Amino acid sequence: MSDSRRPMRHILITGATGAIGGALAVDWAAAGVTLHLHGRNRPALEALAGQCRARGAATVLHSPSLTDHDELRRWITALDEEVTLDIAVAAAGVNTHSQHENGEQWNQVKELMELNFGAPIALTNCLAERMKQRGRGQIVLMSSLAGYFGLPVTPAYSASKAGIKAYGEAMRGWLAPHGVKLNVVMPGYVSSKMCHEMPGPKPMLWTPARASRRIRRGLERNQARISFPFPLNFGCWWLAVLPAAISQWIVGLAGYNGDHS
Ligand SMILES: NC(=O)c1ccc[n+]([C@@H]2O[C@H](COP(=O)([O-])OP(=O)(O)OC[C@H]3O[C@@H](n4cnc5c(N)ncnc54)[C@H](OP(=O)(O)O)[C@@H]3O)[C@@H](O)[C@H]2O)c1
């Protein structure tokens, strides 16, 4: 089929103004693709959209709240009604740290759970049923290697990513018989604002472009779990398998205890 007759692909990315979401957007940008880019930082969003248009993609910018889940669901429903989304990537996320004596700040924990855990679930809950009815579509949820075993430097973040991993695995099984794909992405360290603000060592740091290529390859193969880089993913996987006391000891030894005394 010629390019002019091929139907437009619609791809939604939340967290498009971030390192990983932005790299994915640029990677996907091509003629025949409309990128729906979500972010609150409008100048950053517009700069990214310019880059994507230069590569031939059409772009639409979105900024509704992701932490007001009713607003999020209204937006996703209206958007999918209008364009029929092919791929939706829930990449927006924040981190908190327990560096201080009092641990994590409650208002930050609350926002984190609403964004990292609540928003991807609200999005999936709304979109999965619609994709199921049409028998196609792909949802991409962003977990983390921190989802395998809780890191003392970042408890709420670890919990949100473990929760998204479990939710994604469950939803993948529910959606698969209906022709809908769901993939859980578990990155290690990828250079970004969030990554650099996190305390503790950052072995095997990848560039966002490299992470994006790995994620896209995994999505094309419909891998259930897209985790990288090897061997960090293998080591973190072991943390979930070993007795918790041993894993806790290893995590402390590796410098993730958040003990800054
Ligand atoms: N980088 C890593 O090492 C790493 C490792 C494992 C997993 N991950 C996960 O990968 C995803 C992307 O991370 P990243 O490294 O690309 O992060 P990043 O560069 O710090 O970007 C964070 C993104 O989240 C959005 N965001 C933050 N707070 C928001 C809010 N309240 N409402 C709506 N959007 C909000 C930001 O957009 P605006 O501020 O414009 O709204 C931005 O696009 C996250 O889910 C992260 O947990 C990252």
The ligand as a MOL file (V3000), in Angstrom:
LIG
                    3D

  0  0  0     0  0            999 V3000
M  V30 BEGIN CTAB
M  V30 COUNTS 48 52 0 0 0
M  V30 BEGIN ATOM
M  V30 1 N 15.4720 7.6430 33.9850 0
M  V30 2 C 15.5870 6.5080 34.6490 0
M  V30 3 O 16.6900 6.1330 35.0980 0
M  V30 4 C 14.3800 5.6310 34.8410 0
M  V30 5 C 14.5850 4.3260 35.3270 0
M  V30 6 C 13.4820 3.5090 35.5090 0
M  V30 7 C 12.2120 3.9550 35.2040 0
M  V30 8 N 12.0410 5.2200 34.7370 0 CHG=1
M  V30 9 C 10.6590 5.6630 34.4470 0
M  V30 10 O 10.5730 6.1280 33.1150 0
M  V30 11 C 9.6170 7.1820 33.0360 0
M  V30 12 C 10.2470 8.4120 32.3840 0
M  V30 13 O 11.3200 8.8420 33.2080 0
M  V30 14 P 12.3770 9.9480 32.7240 0
M  V30 15 O 13.6770 9.5310 33.2440 0
M  V30 16 O 12.1990 10.2260 31.2870 0 CHG=-1
M  V30 17 O 11.8940 11.1950 33.6010 0
M  V30 18 P 12.1270 12.7590 33.4570 0
M  V30 19 O 13.0610 13.0660 32.3370 0
M  V30 20 O 12.4490 13.2790 34.8080 0
M  V30 21 O 10.6570 13.2590 33.0130 0
M  V30 22 C 9.5530 13.1080 33.8430 0
M  V30 23 C 8.3080 13.3390 33.0240 0
M  V30 24 O 7.1600 13.2110 33.8800 0
M  V30 25 C 6.3170 14.3410 33.6990 0
M  V30 26 N 5.6850 14.7090 34.9650 0
M  V30 27 C 6.2840 14.9020 36.1730 0
M  V30 28 N 5.3810 15.2540 37.0940 0
M  V30 29 C 4.1790 15.2950 36.4630 0
M  V30 30 C 2.8530 15.5770 36.8790 0
M  V30 31 N 2.5580 15.9070 38.1590 0
M  V30 32 N 1.8560 15.5200 35.9570 0
M  V30 33 C 2.1340 15.2060 34.6830 0
M  V30 34 N 3.3710 14.8970 34.2140 0
M  V30 35 C 4.3790 14.9510 35.1010 0
M  V30 36 C 7.2340 15.4530 33.2220 0
M  V30 37 O 6.5030 16.3190 32.3890 0
M  V30 38 P 6.0690 17.8280 32.7040 0
M  V30 39 O 6.8490 18.3080 33.8770 0
M  V30 40 O 6.2820 18.5850 31.4350 0
M  V30 41 O 4.6070 17.6770 32.9750 0
M  V30 42 C 8.2480 14.7020 32.3830 0
M  V30 43 O 7.7870 14.5600 31.0610 0
M  V30 44 C 9.1320 7.4420 34.4770 0
M  V30 45 O 7.9290 6.7620 34.6980 0
M  V30 46 C 10.2490 6.8220 35.3140 0
M  V30 47 O 9.7970 6.4090 36.5790 0
M  V30 48 C 13.0920 6.0700 34.5420 0
M  V30 END ATOM
M  V30 BEGIN BOND
M  V30 1 1 1 2
M  V30 2 2 2 3
M  V30 3 1 2 4
M  V30 4 1 4 5
M  V30 5 2 4 48
M  V30 6 2 5 6
M  V30 7 1 6 7
M  V30 8 2 7 8
M  V30 9 1 8 9
M  V30 10 1 8 48
M  V30 11 1 9 10
M  V30 12 1 9 46
M  V30 13 1 10 11
M  V30 14 1 11 12
M  V30 15 1 11 44
M  V30 16 1 12 13
M  V30 17 1 13 14
M  V30 18 2 14 15
M  V30 19 1 14 16
M  V30 20 1 14 17
M  V30 21 1 17 18
M  V30 22 2 18 19
M  V30 23 1 18 20
M  V30 24 1 18 21
M  V30 25 1 21 22
M  V30 26 1 22 23
M  V30 27 1 23 24
M  V30 28 1 23 42
M  V30 29 1 24 25
M  V30 30 1 25 26
M  V30 31 1 25 36
M  V30 32 1 26 27
M  V30 33 1 26 35
M  V30 34 2 27 28
M  V30 35 1 28 29
M  V30 36 1 29 30
M  V30 37 2 29 35
M  V30 38 1 30 31
M  V30 39 2 30 32
M  V30 40 1 32 33
M  V30 41 2 33 34
M  V30 42 1 34 35
M  V30 43 1 36 37
M  V30 44 1 36 42
M  V30 45 1 37 38
M  V30 46 2 38 39
M  V30 47 1 38 40
M  V30 48 1 38 41
M  V30 49 1 42 43
M  V30 50 1 44 45
M  V30 51 1 44 46
M  V30 52 1 46 47
M  V30 END BOND
M  V30 END CTAB
M  END
